[in-house]
Amino acid sequence: MLRLEIAALYAGVNILLLLVLAYLVVSGRRKHKIRLGDGGNEDFQRAVRAHANAAEYIPAGLVGILMLALLEPAAPTWLLHASGISLTAGRIFHGIGLNAGMLNLGRVGGVILTWLAYLLIGGGLIYAALAQRL
């Protein structure tokens, strides 16, 4: 699998994840008859935050993975997969955990995996940028 195909794989999966979370928001609006805002409904607020939180983290992660795939010297495929899996799993766990309620293992694990992905992506990009100068 080529590096750009790896980036496309994780982009596709994460975009579909955003779609699922958006669907849960729309379903919640219908279920709770909420037209605007969150209606003060705690269940609906969690669905909105799960989608919003994913929408906050996923784009930067995907841009970073894409840049890693395009930059020379080439990022190793293991780094692309580790970043993509960590970002994707983190966002899935966090979304499930946030919809489940208070602070729980899904939310904590999701944050840790997402931040790990950011660390891998950020470190890889800095290394790739400086490797040209060394």
C-alpha positions as CSV (number, residue, x, y, z in Angstrom):
1,M,0.0,0.0,0.0
2,L,1.4,3.4,-1.0
3,R,1.8,6.2,1.6
4,L,-0.9,8.3,-0.1
5,E,-3.3,5.3,-0.1
6,I,-2.7,4.9,3.6
7,A,-3.6,8.5,4.2
8,A,-6.7,8.1,2.1
9,L,-7.8,5.1,4.1
10,Y,-7.7,6.9,7.4
11,A,-9.2,10.0,5.9
12,G,-12.1,8.0,4.5
13,V,-12.7,6.1,7.8
14,N,-12.6,9.3,9.9
15,I,-14.9,11.2,7.5
16,L,-17.4,8.3,7.8
17,L,-17.0,8.5,11.6
18,L,-17.9,12.2,11.4
19,L,-20.9,11.3,9.4
20,V,-22.1,8.7,12.0
21,L,-21.7,11.3,14.8
22,A,-23.6,13.9,12.7
23,Y,-26.4,11.4,12.2
24,L,-26.6,10.8,15.9
25,V,-27.0,14.6,16.4
26,V,-29.8,14.7,13.8
27,S,-31.5,11.7,15.3
28,G,-31.3,13.3,18.8
29,R,-32.9,16.5,17.4
30,R,-35.8,14.5,16.1
31,K,-36.1,12.3,19.2
32,H,-36.1,15.1,21.6
33,K,-37.8,17.6,19.3
34,I,-35.0,20.2,19.5
35,R,-34.9,22.6,16.7
36,L,-32.1,24.9,17.8
37,G,-29.4,24.7,20.5
38,D,-29.5,21.7,22.8
39,G,-32.8,22.3,24.6
40,G,-31.0,21.7,27.9
41,N,-31.2,17.9,27.2
42,E,-28.1,16.2,28.7
43,D,-28.3,13.2,26.4
44,F,-28.5,15.4,23.3
45,Q,-25.7,17.7,24.6
46,R,-23.4,14.6,24.8
47,A,-24.2,13.7,21.2
48,V,-23.5,17.3,20.1
49,R,-20.2,17.4,22.0
50,A,-19.1,14.0,20.6
51,H,-19.6,15.3,17.1
52,A,-18.0,18.7,17.8
53,N,-15.0,17.2,19.6
54,A,-14.4,14.8,16.6
55,A,-14.8,17.8,14.2
56,E,-12.2,19.7,16.3
57,Y,-9.5,16.9,16.3
58,I,-10.0,14.9,13.1
59,P,-9.2,17.6,10.5
60,A,-5.8,18.6,11.9
61,G,-4.9,14.9,12.3
62,L,-5.8,14.1,8.7
63,V,-3.9,17.1,7.4
64,G,-0.9,16.0,9.3
65,I,-1.1,12.4,8.1
66,L,-1.5,13.6,4.5
67,M,1.6,15.8,4.9
68,L,3.5,12.9,6.3
69,A,2.5,10.9,3.3
70,L,3.6,13.5,0.8
71,L,6.8,14.8,2.4
72,E,10.3,13.6,1.4
73,P,12.2,12.0,3.0
74,A,9.4,9.5,3.1
75,A,7.7,8.9,6.4
76,P,7.8,5.1,7.1
77,T,4.5,3.4,6.6
78,W,4.5,2.2,10.2
79,L,4.3,5.9,11.3
80,L,1.4,6.6,9.0
81,H,-0.5,3.5,10.2
82,A,0.4,4.2,13.9
83,S,-0.9,7.8,13.6
84,G,-4.0,6.8,11.6
85,I,-5.0,3.9,13.9
86,S,-4.3,6.0,17.0
87,L,-6.3,8.9,15.7
88,T,-9.2,6.8,14.5
89,A,-9.4,4.5,17.6
90,G,-9.1,7.6,19.8
91,R,-12.0,9.3,18.2
92,I,-14.1,6.2,18.2
93,F,-13.5,5.5,21.9
94,H,-14.0,9.1,22.8
95,G,-17.3,9.3,20.9
96,I,-18.6,6.2,22.5
97,G,-17.4,7.2,25.9
98,L,-18.8,10.7,25.7
99,N,-22.2,9.4,24.6
100,A,-22.1,7.0,27.6
101,G,-21.9,9.8,30.1
102,M,-19.5,11.0,32.8
103,L,-15.8,10.5,32.7
104,N,-15.1,6.9,31.8
105,L,-12.4,4.7,30.2
106,G,-13.7,5.4,26.7
107,R,-13.3,9.1,27.0
108,V,-9.9,8.9,28.8
109,G,-8.5,6.3,26.4
110,G,-9.8,8.3,23.5
111,V,-8.0,11.4,24.6
112,I,-4.8,9.5,25.2
113,L,-4.9,7.8,21.8
114,T,-5.8,11.1,20.0
115,W,-2.9,12.9,21.7
116,L,-0.6,10.1,20.9
117,A,-1.5,10.4,17.2
118,Y,-0.9,14.2,17.5
119,L,2.5,13.5,19.1
120,L,3.5,11.0,16.3
121,I,2.2,13.3,13.6
122,G,3.8,16.4,15.0
123,G,7.1,14.7,15.7
124,G,7.2,13.1,12.3
125,L,6.5,16.4,10.5
126,I,9.2,18.2,12.5
127,Y,11.7,15.4,11.8
128,A,10.8,15.4,8.1
129,A,11.2,19.2,7.9
130,L,14.5,19.2,9.7
131,A,15.9,16.1,7.9
132,Q,16.2,18.2,4.8
133,R,18.6,20.5,6.6
134,L,20.7,17.9,8.3
